[in-house]
């Protein structure tokens, strides 16, 4: 899991990268929670998603948004972080120019950024969003949602109401040619302290099925 440094619009960004040995391996980018609330690429759930992609032969990158860890810059309320994610995907694609497909994964604030990036980058074929902050941030930009994906949420989340996330998943599911899978993690709150393994298992199950299906 080598450390990598790549350029963002506000300076250097720090990441961890696994390069697949497979020819034309798929690529994945995993985005961490809110920078001002302790979010970083070392978050246990972010690492777990990263490892599930790695186990399935992906070239996968996780990184710190601006102002976190050794990444330069300051928190920018999402706009700058979206730019960071685009720079990360640019770097990932430069290392893997012949990738067979492209996935985006994100947790909480990272899910919001990831789904915005998906709207701007048509090469993203699948997404995994854990606790997307529906009701807190605007998701109307998903009009229409361009890719199929998995949304995971804890039933006991008091930060992001489960009903708001279920409503988002239902709205996206109404689109033609898009399949949205919505799964809940029983007893989990927004931080998934004792439920990270369940999130990883649900993500792994989705990956195993989606990798063999057309995007």
C-alpha positions as CSV (number, residue, x, y, z in Angstrom):
1,X,0.0,0.0,0.0
2,X,2.5,2.6,-1.1
3,X,2.1,6.2,-0.1
4,X,1.6,8.5,-3.1
5,X,1.7,12.3,-3.5
6,X,-0.1,13.9,-6.5
7,X,-1.0,17.5,-7.4
8,X,-4.3,19.1,-6.7
9,X,-5.5,22.6,-7.6
10,X,-4.3,23.9,-4.2
11,X,-1.1,21.9,-3.7
12,X,0.0,18.4,-3.1
13,X,-2.5,15.7,-2.0
14,X,-1.5,12.6,0.0
15,X,-2.8,9.2,-0.8
16,X,-2.4,5.5,-0.5
17,X,-2.5,3.4,-3.6
18,X,-2.7,-0.3,-4.6
19,X,-1.7,-1.2,-8.2
20,X,-3.3,-4.3,-9.5
21,X,-1.2,-6.9,-11.3
22,X,-4.0,-7.6,-13.7
23,X,-3.9,-6.2,-17.2
24,X,-6.6,-3.6,-17.8
25,X,-7.7,-3.9,-14.2
26,X,-10.7,-1.8,-13.1
27,X,-10.0,1.2,-11.0
28,X,-11.7,2.6,-7.8
29,X,-11.5,5.8,-5.9
30,X,-12.6,5.9,-2.2
31,X,-13.5,9.2,-0.5
32,X,-13.4,9.9,3.3
33,X,-15.9,11.6,5.6
34,X,-16.1,15.3,6.5
35,X,-12.6,16.8,7.1
36,X,-13.7,19.1,10.0
37,X,-15.2,16.1,11.9
38,X,-12.2,13.9,11.9
39,X,-12.6,12.5,8.4
40,X,-9.4,11.1,6.8
41,X,-8.3,8.4,4.5
42,X,-7.3,6.3,7.6
43,X,-11.0,6.0,8.6
44,X,-11.7,2.3,9.3
45,X,-14.7,2.1,7.0
46,X,-12.8,3.9,4.2
47,X,-9.9,1.4,4.6
48,X,-12.3,-1.5,4.6
49,X,-13.9,-0.4,1.3
50,X,-10.4,0.1,-0.1
51,X,-9.4,-3.4,0.9
52,X,-12.5,-5.0,-0.6
53,X,-11.7,-3.3,-4.0
54,X,-8.1,-4.5,-3.6
55,X,-9.1,-8.1,-3.0
56,X,-11.1,-8.0,-6.2
57,X,-8.2,-7.0,-8.4
58,X,-8.9,-3.3,-8.6
59,X,-6.2,-0.6,-8.8
60,X,-7.5,1.5,-5.9
61,X,-6.7,4.9,-4.4
62,X,-7.8,6.6,-1.2
63,X,-6.5,10.0,-0.3
64,X,-6.8,12.9,2.1
65,X,-8.8,15.9,1.0
66,X,-7.1,19.3,1.2
67,X,-6.1,20.3,4.7
68,X,-6.2,16.8,6.1
69,X,-3.0,15.0,7.1
70,X,-0.2,16.0,4.7
71,X,-2.5,17.3,2.0
72,X,-2.1,21.0,1.4
73,X,-4.8,23.6,1.3
74,X,-7.8,24.3,3.6
75,X,-11.3,22.9,3.8
76,X,-13.5,24.4,1.2
77,X,-17.1,23.3,2.0
78,X,-17.2,20.7,-0.8
79,X,-16.3,22.7,-3.8
80,X,-12.6,22.4,-3.4
81,X,-13.0,18.8,-2.2
82,X,-14.8,18.0,-5.4
83,X,-11.8,19.4,-7.3
84,X,-9.5,17.3,-5.2
85,X,-11.5,14.2,-6.1
86,X,-11.3,15.1,-9.8
87,X,-7.5,15.5,-9.4
88,X,-7.3,12.1,-7.7
89,X,-9.3,10.4,-10.5
90,X,-7.1,12.1,-13.1
91,X,-4.0,10.7,-11.4
92,X,-5.5,7.3,-11.1
93,X,-6.5,7.2,-14.7
94,X,-3.0,8.4,-15.8
95,X,-1.5,5.3,-14.1
96,X,-4.2,3.0,-15.5
97,X,-5.0,4.3,-19.0
98,X,-6.6,1.1,-20.1
99,X,-8.8,0.4,-17.1
100,X,-11.8,-1.9,-17.9
101,X,-14.2,0.1,-15.7
102,X,-14.2,2.9,-13.0
103,X,-15.9,2.8,-9.6
104,X,-16.4,5.5,-7.0
105,X,-16.8,4.8,-3.3
106,X,-17.6,7.3,-0.5
107,X,-18.7,7.5,3.1
108,X,-20.9,10.3,4.4
109,X,-19.4,13.6,3.1
110,X,-17.3,11.5,0.8
111,X,-20.4,9.9,-0.7
112,X,-21.8,13.4,-1.5
113,X,-18.6,14.4,-3.2
114,X,-18.3,11.1,-5.0
115,X,-21.9,11.3,-6.4
116,X,-21.1,14.8,-7.6
117,X,-18.0,13.6,-9.3
118,X,-20.0,10.8,-11.0
119,X,-22.2,13.4,-12.7
120,X,-19.1,15.1,-14.2
121,X,-17.1,12.0,-15.2
122,X,-19.0,9.7,-17.5
123,X,-16.3,7.0,-17.2
124,X,-17.6,6.2,-13.7
125,X,-19.6,3.0,-14.2
126,X,-20.6,2.1,-10.6
127,X,-20.8,3.7,-7.1
128,X,-20.9,2.6,-3.5
129,X,-22.3,5.3,-1.2
130,X,-22.3,4.7,2.6
131,X,-24.5,7.1,4.6
132,X,-24.9,9.7,1.9
133,X,-26.0,12.9,3.8
134,X,-29.4,13.2,2.3
135,X,-31.5,15.9,4.0
136,X,-28.2,17.7,5.0
137,X,-26.9,18.3,1.5
138,X,-28.6,18.8,-1.8
139,X,-28.7,15.7,-4.1
140,X,-31.0,17.1,-6.8
141,X,-27.9,17.3,-9.0
142,X,-28.6,13.5,-9.6
143,X,-30.9,14.4,-12.5
144,X,-30.6,11.8,-13.9
145,X,-28.2,9.6,-11.9
146,X,-25.8,8.3,-14.6
147,X,-24.7,5.0,-13.1
148,X,-26.0,2.1,-11.1
149,X,-24.8,1.6,-7.5
150,X,-25.2,0.6,-3.9
151,X,-26.4,2.8,-1.0
152,X,-25.8,1.6,2.5
153,X,-27.2,3.2,5.7
154,X,-27.4,2.4,9.4
155,X,-30.9,2.0,10.8
156,X,-29.9,3.9,14.0
157,X,-28.3,6.8,12.3
158,X,-29.4,10.0,14.2
159,X,-27.1,12.3,12.1
160,X,-28.6,11.4,8.7
161,X,-32.3,10.3,9.0
162,X,-32.7,6.8,7.4
163,X,-36.0,8.0,5.9
164,X,-34.1,10.7,3.9
165,X,-31.7,8.2,2.5
166,X,-34.4,5.7,1.7
167,X,-36.3,8.5,-0.1
168,X,-33.1,9.3,-2.1
169,X,-32.6,5.7,-3.1
170,X,-36.3,5.3,-4.1
171,X,-36.1,8.4,-6.3
172,X,-33.0,7.2,-8.1
173,X,-34.5,3.8,-8.5
174,X,-37.3,5.2,-10.6
175,X,-34.9,6.0,-13.5
176,X,-34.7,3.8,-16.5
177,X,-31.6,1.6,-17.1
178,X,-30.4,2.4,-13.6
179,X,-30.4,-0.1,-10.8
180,X,-30.0,1.2,-7.2
181,X,-29.6,-1.3,-4.4
182,X,-30.5,0.1,-1.0
183,X,-29.4,-1.9,2.1
184,X,-29.6,-1.0,5.7
185,X,-27.2,-2.1,8.5
186,X,-29.3,-3.1,11.5
187,X,-28.3,-1.3,14.7
188,X,-25.7,0.9,13.1
189,X,-25.4,4.6,13.8
190,X,-23.6,7.1,11.5
191,X,-20.2,6.0,12.7
192,X,-20.6,2.2,12.3
193,X,-18.2,1.5,15.2
194,X,-19.0,-2.1,15.7
195,X,-20.5,-2.6,12.2
196,X,-17.6,-1.9,9.8
197,X,-17.3,-5.6,9.0
198,X,-21.0,-5.7,8.0
199,X,-20.6,-2.7,5.7
200,X,-17.5,-4.4,4.1
201,X,-19.5,-7.6,3.6
202,X,-22.4,-5.8,2.0
203,X,-20.1,-3.9,-0.3
204,X,-18.2,-7.1,-1.2
205,X,-21.4,-8.9,-2.0
206,X,-22.4,-6.1,-4.3
207,X,-19.0,-6.0,-6.0
208,X,-19.0,-9.7,-6.6
209,X,-22.4,-9.5,-8.3
210,X,-21.9,-6.3,-10.2
211,X,-18.5,-7.1,-11.6
212,X,-20.1,-10.0,-13.5
213,X,-23.0,-7.9,-14.7
214,X,-23.0,-5.2,-17.4
215,X,-22.7,-1.7,-16.0
